Amino acid sequence: MLLLNDGSVIISVMSTDAPTAETVRRVRRKAARPSEIVAAALSVFAERGFAATRLEEVAARAGISKGTVYLYFDTKEALFEAVVRQELLPVLARLEALVDAHEGKAADLLRCVAMRFEAVLESELGGIPKLVLAESGNFPAIAKFYDEEVVARGVRLFSRILERGVVGGEFRPLPARQLIPVFVGPILLMLLWKHSVGRHAVFGFDAPAVLQTHLDIVLRGLAPDKTEALP
């Protein structure tokens, strides 16, 4: 309470009491809410694609109101970008750290990086590249964002591994931009299948077996050619 010169009184509304457990829980819940919204959005985007996803559905999946979503993300595009940054870019960051720390052969590094994609293939994250490929024509902004944030980093990552292999004499000096589609193609096929036809088809892929077979073929093709060059 504060007494002024005119005799009037102002009552302070500030409390010196320690916050209750319920108050702490609510503060922590509010701080975690954007992450929870993004996780719910990933699930809905993977299931329905970009155009068909409604923020009402994301809100329901997160257990909040639609208005609460707009407190953190003013557009669906902003929410999609948050999904990529929270859920997908950390995967790339871990792969980059793996490349930085690796001291062995480039072939072992390539094998290790490729097998990390198995987890992506089996998760909802695999629905994001499929979404971008399927809907970039109608939503060029998300395609441009994905290209700058994900594709460019992936190209640099793969190029570093190839360069290391060439310098070490493990790989033939082939252009990275020609090899990237060869390396990514089967992985992308399995990803697209899982999040489209694979949802309804009896046929499926044994992802670990396909990855191992693909790696064997790629590494044999990258090996220095000790015979006469092919025409």
ChimeraX commands (.cxc) that place a marker at each C-alpha (Angstrom):
marker #1 position 0.00,0.00,0.00 radius 0.5
marker #1 position 1.28,3.48,-0.93 radius 0.5
marker #1 position 0.10,6.72,0.81 radius 0.5
marker #1 position 0.17,9.85,-1.37 radius 0.5
marker #1 position 0.51,13.53,-0.25 radius 0.5
marker #1 position -3.20,14.19,-0.76 radius 0.5
marker #1 position -4.04,11.37,1.60 radius 0.5
marker #1 position -5.26,8.99,-1.09 radius 0.5
marker #1 position -4.14,5.42,-1.03 radius 0.5
marker #1 position -2.98,3.13,-3.84 radius 0.5
marker #1 position -3.20,-0.55,-3.07 radius 0.5
marker #1 position -0.48,-2.62,-4.69 radius 0.5
marker #1 position -1.64,-5.63,-6.61 radius 0.5
marker #1 position 1.83,-7.13,-6.67 radius 0.5
marker #1 position 2.16,-10.14,-4.46 radius 0.5
marker #1 position 5.31,-11.21,-2.66 radius 0.5
marker #1 position 3.98,-14.75,-2.28 radius 0.5
marker #1 position 5.84,-17.52,-4.06 radius 0.5
marker #1 position 4.06,-18.83,-7.19 radius 0.5
marker #1 position 1.87,-21.83,-6.64 radius 0.5
marker #1 position 2.49,-25.17,-8.30 radius 0.5
marker #1 position -0.57,-24.55,-10.48 radius 0.5
marker #1 position 0.81,-21.18,-11.62 radius 0.5
marker #1 position 4.15,-22.75,-12.50 radius 0.5
marker #1 position 2.36,-25.51,-14.41 radius 0.5
marker #1 position 0.36,-22.99,-16.42 radius 0.5
marker #1 position 3.46,-20.95,-17.28 radius 0.5
marker #1 position 5.31,-24.05,-18.41 radius 0.5
marker #1 position 2.27,-25.20,-20.38 radius 0.5
marker #1 position 2.07,-21.84,-22.15 radius 0.5
marker #1 position 5.78,-21.91,-22.99 radius 0.5
marker #1 position 5.45,-25.40,-24.44 radius 0.5
marker #1 position 2.34,-24.61,-26.47 radius 0.5
marker #1 position 4.02,-23.49,-29.73 radius 0.5
marker #1 position 5.99,-26.74,-29.80 radius 0.5
marker #1 position 2.82,-28.74,-29.18 radius 0.5
marker #1 position 1.01,-26.92,-31.98 radius 0.5
marker #1 position 3.88,-27.63,-34.37 radius 0.5
marker #1 position 3.90,-31.33,-33.44 radius 0.5
marker #1 position 0.16,-31.52,-34.07 radius 0.5
marker #1 position 0.59,-29.68,-37.38 radius 0.5
marker #1 position 3.23,-32.17,-38.51 radius 0.5
marker #1 position 0.79,-35.00,-37.94 radius 0.5
marker #1 position -2.02,-33.29,-39.85 radius 0.5
marker #1 position 0.21,-32.11,-42.71 radius 0.5
marker #1 position 1.60,-35.63,-43.12 radius 0.5
marker #1 position -1.91,-37.10,-43.25 radius 0.5
marker #1 position -3.75,-34.53,-45.33 radius 0.5
marker #1 position -1.21,-32.44,-47.22 radius 0.5
marker #1 position -0.94,-28.67,-47.20 radius 0.5
marker #1 position -4.08,-27.56,-49.03 radius 0.5
marker #1 position -6.42,-29.89,-47.16 radius 0.5
marker #1 position -5.04,-29.09,-43.71 radius 0.5
marker #1 position -7.27,-26.77,-41.71 radius 0.5
marker #1 position -6.07,-24.90,-38.65 radius 0.5
marker #1 position -9.21,-26.04,-36.82 radius 0.5
marker #1 position -8.00,-29.60,-37.23 radius 0.5
marker #1 position -4.51,-28.73,-36.02 radius 0.5
marker #1 position -6.02,-27.01,-32.99 radius 0.5
marker #1 position -8.19,-30.02,-32.21 radius 0.5
marker #1 position -5.18,-32.33,-32.52 radius 0.5
marker #1 position -3.27,-30.09,-30.09 radius 0.5
marker #1 position -6.23,-29.88,-27.71 radius 0.5
marker #1 position -6.64,-26.12,-27.99 radius 0.5
marker #1 position -8.91,-23.61,-29.72 radius 0.5
marker #1 position -8.33,-22.32,-33.25 radius 0.5
marker #1 position -7.84,-18.85,-31.81 radius 0.5
marker #1 position -4.92,-20.08,-29.75 radius 0.5
marker #1 position -3.16,-21.28,-32.90 radius 0.5
marker #1 position -3.42,-17.76,-34.33 radius 0.5
marker #1 position -1.74,-16.34,-31.23 radius 0.5
marker #1 position 1.46,-18.05,-32.37 radius 0.5
marker #1 position 1.08,-18.55,-36.14 radius 0.5
marker #1 position -0.80,-16.02,-38.23 radius 0.5
marker #1 position -0.93,-18.15,-41.41 radius 0.5
marker #1 position -0.80,-21.79,-42.41 radius 0.5
marker #1 position 2.41,-21.05,-44.31 radius 0.5
marker #1 position 4.02,-19.77,-41.10 radius 0.5
marker #1 position 2.93,-22.92,-39.32 radius 0.5
marker #1 position 4.41,-25.10,-42.08 radius 0.5
marker #1 position 7.72,-23.23,-41.84 radius 0.5
marker #1 position 7.72,-23.81,-38.09 radius 0.5
marker #1 position 7.16,-27.52,-38.67 radius 0.5
marker #1 position 10.19,-27.69,-40.96 radius 0.5
marker #1 position 12.35,-25.70,-38.56 radius 0.5
marker #1 position 11.33,-27.61,-35.43 radius 0.5
marker #1 position 11.01,-31.14,-36.78 radius 0.5
marker #1 position 13.14,-31.45,-39.92 radius 0.5
marker #1 position 16.06,-29.05,-39.63 radius 0.5
marker #1 position 17.31,-30.64,-36.38 radius 0.5
marker #1 position 17.66,-33.91,-38.32 radius 0.5
marker #1 position 19.87,-32.13,-40.85 radius 0.5
marker #1 position 21.83,-30.49,-38.05 radius 0.5
marker #1 position 22.56,-33.88,-36.49 radius 0.5
marker #1 position 23.74,-35.22,-39.85 radius 0.5
marker #1 position 25.99,-32.19,-40.31 radius 0.5
marker #1 position 27.45,-32.76,-36.85 radius 0.5
marker #1 position 28.01,-36.41,-37.77 radius 0.5
marker #1 position 29.97,-35.37,-40.86 radius 0.5
marker #1 position 31.99,-32.87,-38.85 radius 0.5
marker #1 position 32.95,-35.45,-36.24 radius 0.5
marker #1 position 33.64,-38.41,-38.54 radius 0.5
marker #1 position 37.30,-39.36,-38.85 radius 0.5
marker #1 position 37.06,-42.63,-40.74 radius 0.5
marker #1 position 36.41,-43.57,-44.33 radius 0.5
marker #1 position 34.01,-41.58,-46.47 radius 0.5
marker #1 position 32.26,-44.81,-47.48 radius 0.5
marker #1 position 31.44,-45.56,-43.84 radius 0.5
marker #1 position 30.21,-42.00,-43.38 radius 0.5
marker #1 position 27.94,-42.23,-46.42 radius 0.5
marker #1 position 26.58,-45.53,-45.15 radius 0.5
marker #1 position 25.91,-44.07,-41.71 radius 0.5
marker #1 position 24.15,-41.01,-43.12 radius 0.5
marker #1 position 22.01,-43.10,-45.43 radius 0.5
marker #1 position 20.88,-45.43,-42.65 radius 0.5
marker #1 position 19.75,-42.43,-40.60 radius 0.5
marker #1 position 17.07,-41.94,-43.24 radius 0.5
marker #1 position 15.42,-45.13,-42.04 radius 0.5
marker #1 position 14.02,-43.28,-39.03 radius 0.5
marker #1 position 12.67,-40.54,-41.31 radius 0.5
marker #1 position 11.06,-43.11,-43.59 radius 0.5
marker #1 position 9.24,-44.65,-40.65 radius 0.5
marker #1 position 8.05,-41.35,-39.16 radius 0.5
marker #1 position 5.58,-38.62,-40.03 radius 0.5
marker #1 position 8.52,-36.47,-41.15 radius 0.5
marker #1 position 8.51,-38.38,-44.42 radius 0.5
marker #1 position 5.21,-36.74,-45.26 radius 0.5
marker #1 position 6.83,-33.31,-45.56 radius 0.5
marker #1 position 8.92,-33.90,-48.72 radius 0.5
marker #1 position 5.92,-35.65,-50.26 radius 0.5
marker #1 position 3.73,-32.63,-49.41 radius 0.5
marker #1 position 6.21,-30.22,-51.02 radius 0.5
marker #1 position 6.57,-32.29,-54.19 radius 0.5
marker #1 position 2.84,-32.76,-54.57 radius 0.5
marker #1 position 1.70,-29.20,-53.85 radius 0.5
marker #1 position 4.55,-26.89,-54.84 radius 0.5
marker #1 position 2.76,-25.98,-58.06 radius 0.5
marker #1 position -0.12,-24.41,-56.14 radius 0.5
marker #1 position 1.98,-23.16,-53.24 radius 0.5
marker #1 position 5.32,-21.94,-54.65 radius 0.5
marker #1 position 6.20,-20.11,-51.44 radius 0.5
marker #1 position 6.50,-23.33,-49.45 radius 0.5
marker #1 position 8.55,-24.90,-52.25 radius 0.5
marker #1 position 10.97,-21.96,-52.25 radius 0.5
marker #1 position 11.25,-22.08,-48.47 radius 0.5
marker #1 position 11.89,-25.84,-48.52 radius 0.5
marker #1 position 14.50,-25.47,-51.24 radius 0.5
marker #1 position 16.40,-22.81,-49.31 radius 0.5
marker #1 position 16.15,-24.37,-45.86 radius 0.5
marker #1 position 16.33,-28.10,-46.59 radius 0.5
marker #1 position 17.43,-28.94,-50.12 radius 0.5
marker #1 position 20.38,-26.53,-50.18 radius 0.5
marker #1 position 21.71,-27.89,-46.89 radius 0.5
marker #1 position 21.24,-31.46,-48.07 radius 0.5
marker #1 position 23.19,-30.77,-51.26 radius 0.5
marker #1 position 26.05,-29.24,-49.28 radius 0.5
marker #1 position 26.08,-32.19,-46.89 radius 0.5
marker #1 position 26.23,-34.79,-49.65 radius 0.5
marker #1 position 28.84,-32.79,-51.56 radius 0.5
marker #1 position 31.10,-32.71,-48.51 radius 0.5
marker #1 position 30.97,-36.49,-48.17 radius 0.5
marker #1 position 31.74,-37.01,-51.85 radius 0.5
marker #1 position 34.61,-34.52,-51.77 radius 0.5
marker #1 position 36.08,-36.29,-48.76 radius 0.5
marker #1 position 35.89,-39.61,-50.60 radius 0.5
marker #1 position 37.54,-38.20,-53.73 radius 0.5
marker #1 position 40.35,-36.56,-51.76 radius 0.5
marker #1 position 40.94,-39.80,-49.88 radius 0.5
marker #1 position 41.04,-41.84,-53.08 radius 0.5
marker #1 position 37.90,-43.84,-52.17 radius 0.5
marker #1 position 35.56,-42.35,-54.78 radius 0.5
marker #1 position 35.79,-41.49,-58.43 radius 0.5
marker #1 position 35.67,-37.74,-59.11 radius 0.5
marker #1 position 32.06,-37.53,-60.26 radius 0.5
marker #1 position 29.98,-34.31,-60.06 radius 0.5
marker #1 position 27.82,-34.15,-56.95 radius 0.5
marker #1 position 24.82,-32.75,-58.84 radius 0.5
marker #1 position 24.81,-35.84,-61.03 radius 0.5
marker #1 position 25.15,-38.23,-58.10 radius 0.5
marker #1 position 22.61,-36.69,-55.73 radius 0.5
marker #1 position 19.54,-37.88,-57.72 radius 0.5
marker #1 position 21.11,-41.35,-57.92 radius 0.5
marker #1 position 21.61,-41.44,-54.17 radius 0.5
marker #1 position 18.33,-39.84,-53.12 radius 0.5
marker #1 position 16.07,-41.49,-55.74 radius 0.5
marker #1 position 15.28,-44.81,-54.01 radius 0.5
marker #1 position 14.93,-43.11,-50.62 radius 0.5
marker #1 position 12.49,-40.59,-52.07 radius 0.5
marker #1 position 10.54,-43.35,-53.83 radius 0.5
marker #1 position 10.04,-45.27,-50.57 radius 0.5
marker #1 position 9.06,-42.06,-48.79 radius 0.5
marker #1 position 6.50,-41.11,-51.44 radius 0.5
marker #1 position 5.11,-44.64,-51.54 radius 0.5
marker #1 position 4.66,-44.82,-47.78 radius 0.5
marker #1 position 2.71,-41.56,-47.67 radius 0.5
marker #1 position 0.54,-42.17,-50.74 radius 0.5
marker #1 position -0.17,-45.52,-52.42 radius 0.5
marker #1 position 1.46,-47.43,-49.58 radius 0.5
marker #1 position -1.36,-46.44,-47.24 radius 0.5
marker #1 position -3.75,-48.54,-49.32 radius 0.5
marker #1 position -1.53,-51.16,-50.98 radius 0.5
marker #1 position -0.66,-54.66,-49.86 radius 0.5
marker #1 position 2.84,-54.32,-51.29 radius 0.5
marker #1 position 5.41,-52.56,-49.14 radius 0.5
marker #1 position 9.15,-51.94,-48.95 radius 0.5
marker #1 position 11.60,-53.40,-46.47 radius 0.5
marker #1 position 13.31,-50.06,-45.90 radius 0.5
marker #1 position 16.47,-51.31,-44.14 radius 0.5
marker #1 position 17.04,-53.99,-46.79 radius 0.5
marker #1 position 16.47,-51.56,-49.64 radius 0.5
marker #1 position 18.84,-49.03,-48.09 radius 0.5
marker #1 position 21.56,-51.65,-47.64 radius 0.5
marker #1 position 21.18,-52.85,-51.23 radius 0.5
marker #1 position 21.16,-49.29,-52.54 radius 0.5
marker #1 position 24.29,-48.41,-50.59 radius 0.5
marker #1 position 26.09,-51.46,-51.93 radius 0.5
marker #1 position 25.27,-50.46,-55.51 radius 0.5
marker #1 position 26.19,-46.78,-54.97 radius 0.5
marker #1 position 29.50,-47.55,-53.26 radius 0.5
marker #1 position 30.48,-50.02,-55.96 radius 0.5
marker #1 position 29.71,-47.38,-58.55 radius 0.5
marker #1 position 31.75,-44.77,-56.68 radius 0.5
marker #1 position 34.81,-46.98,-56.32 radius 0.5
marker #1 position 37.81,-45.90,-58.39 radius 0.5
marker #1 position 37.75,-47.66,-61.75 radius 0.5
marker #1 position 40.87,-49.81,-62.05 radius 0.5
marker #1 position 39.92,-51.15,-65.48 radius 0.5
marker #1 position 39.57,-49.49,-68.83 radius 0.5
marker #1 position 37.08,-46.64,-68.69 radius 0.5
marker #1 position 33.68,-47.31,-70.17 radius 0.5
marker #1 position 32.77,-45.40,-73.34 radius 0.5
marker link #1:1,2 radius 0.2
marker link #1:2,3 radius 0.2
marker link #1:3,4 radius 0.2
marker link #1:4,5 radius 0.2
marker link #1:5,6 radius 0.2
marker link #1:6,7 radius 0.2
marker link #1:7,8 radius 0.2
marker link #1:8,9 radius 0.2
marker link #1:9,10 radius 0.2
marker link #1:10,11 radius 0.2
marker link #1:11,12 radius 0.2
marker link #1:12,13 radius 0.2
marker link #1:13,14 radius 0.2
marker link #1:14,15 radius 0.2
marker link #1:15,16 radius 0.2
marker link #1:16,17 radius 0.2
marker link #1:17,18 radius 0.2
marker link #1:18,19 radius 0.2
marker link #1:19,20 radius 0.2
marker link #1:20,21 radius 0.2
marker link #1:21,22 radius 0.2
marker link #1:22,23 radius 0.2
marker link #1:23,24 radius 0.2
marker link #1:24,25 radius 0.2
marker link #1:25,26 radius 0.2
marker link #1:26,27 radius 0.2
marker link #1:27,28 radius 0.2
marker link #1:28,29 radius 0.2
marker link #1:29,30 radius 0.2
marker link #1:30,31 radius 0.2
marker link #1:31,32 radius 0.2
marker link #1:32,33 radius 0.2
marker link #1:33,34 radius 0.2
marker link #1:34,35 radius 0.2
marker link #1:35,36 radius 0.2
marker link #1:36,37 radius 0.2
marker link #1:37,38 radius 0.2
marker link #1:38,39 radius 0.2
marker link #1:39,40 radius 0.2
marker link #1:40,41 radius 0.2
marker link #1:41,42 radius 0.2
marker link #1:42,43 radius 0.2
marker link #1:43,44 radius 0.2
marker link #1:44,45 radius 0.2
marker link #1:45,46 radius 0.2
marker link #1:46,47 radius 0.2
marker link #1:47,48 radius 0.2
marker link #1:48,49 radius 0.2
marker link #1:49,50 radius 0.2
marker link #1:50,51 radius 0.2
marker link #1:51,52 radius 0.2
marker link #1:52,53 radius 0.2
marker link #1:53,54 radius 0.2
marker link #1:54,55 radius 0.2
marker link #1:55,56 radius 0.2
marker link #1:56,57 radius 0.2
marker link #1:57,58 radius 0.2
marker link #1:58,59 radius 0.2
marker link #1:59,60 radius 0.2
marker link #1:60,61 radius 0.2
marker link #1:61,62 radius 0.2
marker link #1:62,63 radius 0.2
marker link #1:63,64 radius 0.2
marker link #1:64,65 radius 0.2
marker link #1:65,66 radius 0.2
marker link #1:66,67 radius 0.2
marker link #1:67,68 radius 0.2
marker link #1:68,69 radius 0.2
marker link #1:69,70 radius 0.2
marker link #1:70,71 radius 0.2
marker link #1:71,72 radius 0.2
marker link #1:72,73 radius 0.2
marker link #1:73,74 radius 0.2
marker link #1:74,75 radius 0.2
marker link #1:75,76 radius 0.2
marker link #1:76,77 radius 0.2
marker link #1:77,78 radius 0.2
marker link #1:78,79 radius 0.2
marker link #1:79,80 radius 0.2
marker link #1:80,81 radius 0.2
marker link #1:81,82 radius 0.2
marker link #1:82,83 radius 0.2
marker link #1:83,84 radius 0.2
marker link #1:84,85 radius 0.2
marker link #1:85,86 radius 0.2
marker link #1:86,87 radius 0.2
marker link #1:87,88 radius 0.2
marker link #1:88,89 radius 0.2
marker link #1:89,90 radius 0.2
marker link #1:90,91 radius 0.2
marker link #1:91,92 radius 0.2
marker link #1:92,93 radius 0.2
marker link #1:93,94 radius 0.2
marker link #1:94,95 radius 0.2
marker link #1:95,96 radius 0.2
marker link #1:96,97 radius 0.2
marker link #1:97,98 radius 0.2
marker link #1:98,99 radius 0.2
marker link #1:99,100 radius 0.2
marker link #1:100,101 radius 0.2
marker link #1:101,102 radius 0.2
marker link #1:102,103 radius 0.2
marker link #1:103,104 radius 0.2
marker link #1:104,105 radius 0.2
marker link #1:105,106 radius 0.2
marker link #1:106,107 radius 0.2
marker link #1:107,108 radius 0.2
marker link #1:108,109 radius 0.2
marker link #1:109,110 radius 0.2
marker link #1:110,111 radius 0.2
marker link #1:111,112 radius 0.2
marker link #1:112,113 radius 0.2
marker link #1:113,114 radius 0.2
marker link #1:114,115 radius 0.2
marker link #1:115,116 radius 0.2
marker link #1:116,117 radius 0.2
marker link #1:117,118 radius 0.2
marker link #1:118,119 radius 0.2
marker link #1:119,120 radius 0.2
marker link #1:120,121 radius 0.2
marker link #1:121,122 radius 0.2
marker link #1:122,123 radius 0.2
marker link #1:123,124 radius 0.2
marker link #1:124,125 radius 0.2
marker link #1:125,126 radius 0.2
marker link #1:126,127 radius 0.2
marker link #1:127,128 radius 0.2
marker link #1:128,129 radius 0.2
marker link #1:129,130 radius 0.2
marker link #1:130,131 radius 0.2
marker link #1:131,132 radius 0.2
marker link #1:132,133 radius 0.2
marker link #1:133,134 radius 0.2
marker link #1:134,135 radius 0.2
marker link #1:135,136 radius 0.2
marker link #1:136,137 radius 0.2
marker link #1:137,138 radius 0.2
marker link #1:138,139 radius 0.2
marker link #1:139,140 radius 0.2
marker link #1:140,141 radius 0.2
marker link #1:141,142 radius 0.2
marker link #1:142,143 radius 0.2
marker link #1:143,144 radius 0.2
marker link #1:144,145 radius 0.2
marker link #1:145,146 radius 0.2
marker link #1:146,147 radius 0.2
marker link #1:147,148 radius 0.2
marker link #1:148,149 radius 0.2
marker link #1:149,150 radius 0.2
marker link #1:150,151 radius 0.2
marker link #1:151,152 radius 0.2
marker link #1:152,153 radius 0.2
marker link #1:153,154 radius 0.2
marker link #1:154,155 radius 0.2
marker link #1:155,156 radius 0.2
marker link #1:156,157 radius 0.2
marker link #1:157,158 radius 0.2
marker link #1:158,159 radius 0.2
marker link #1:159,160 radius 0.2
marker link #1:160,161 radius 0.2
marker link #1:161,162 radius 0.2
marker link #1:162,163 radius 0.2
marker link #1:163,164 radius 0.2
marker link #1:164,165 radius 0.2
marker link #1:165,166 radius 0.2
marker link #1:166,167 radius 0.2
marker link #1:167,168 radius 0.2
marker link #1:168,169 radius 0.2
marker link #1:169,170 radius 0.2
marker link #1:170,171 radius 0.2
marker link #1:171,172 radius 0.2
marker link #1:172,173 radius 0.2
marker link #1:173,174 radius 0.2
marker link #1:174,175 radius 0.2
marker link #1:175,176 radius 0.2
marker link #1:176,177 radius 0.2
marker link #1:177,178 radius 0.2
marker link #1:178,179 radius 0.2
marker link #1:179,180 radius 0.2
marker link #1:180,181 radius 0.2
marker link #1:181,182 radius 0.2
marker link #1:182,183 radius 0.2
marker link #1:183,184 radius 0.2
marker link #1:184,185 radius 0.2
marker link #1:185,186 radius 0.2
marker link #1:186,187 radius 0.2
marker link #1:187,188 radius 0.2
marker link #1:188,189 radius 0.2
marker link #1:189,190 radius 0.2
marker link #1:190,191 radius 0.2
marker link #1:191,192 radius 0.2
marker link #1:192,193 radius 0.2
marker link #1:193,194 radius 0.2
marker link #1:194,195 radius 0.2
marker link #1:195,196 radius 0.2
marker link #1:196,197 radius 0.2
marker link #1:197,198 radius 0.2
marker link #1:198,199 radius 0.2
marker link #1:199,200 radius 0.2
marker link #1:200,201 radius 0.2
marker link #1:201,202 radius 0.2
marker link #1:202,203 radius 0.2
marker link #1:203,204 radius 0.2
marker link #1:204,205 radius 0.2
marker link #1:205,206 radius 0.2
marker link #1:206,207 radius 0.2
marker link #1:207,208 radius 0.2
marker link #1:208,209 radius 0.2
marker link #1:209,210 radius 0.2
marker link #1:210,211 radius 0.2
marker link #1:211,212 radius 0.2
marker link #1:212,213 radius 0.2
marker link #1:213,214 radius 0.2
marker link #1:214,215 radius 0.2
marker link #1:215,216 radius 0.2
marker link #1:216,217 radius 0.2
marker link #1:217,218 radius 0.2
marker link #1:218,219 radius 0.2
marker link #1:219,220 radius 0.2
marker link #1:220,221 radius 0.2
marker link #1:221,222 radius 0.2
marker link #1:222,223 radius 0.2
marker link #1:223,224 radius 0.2
marker link #1:224,225 radius 0.2
marker link #1:225,226 radius 0.2
marker link #1:226,227 radius 0.2
marker link #1:227,228 radius 0.2
marker link #1:228,229 radius 0.2
marker link #1:229,230 radius 0.2
marker link #1:230,231 radius 0.2
view
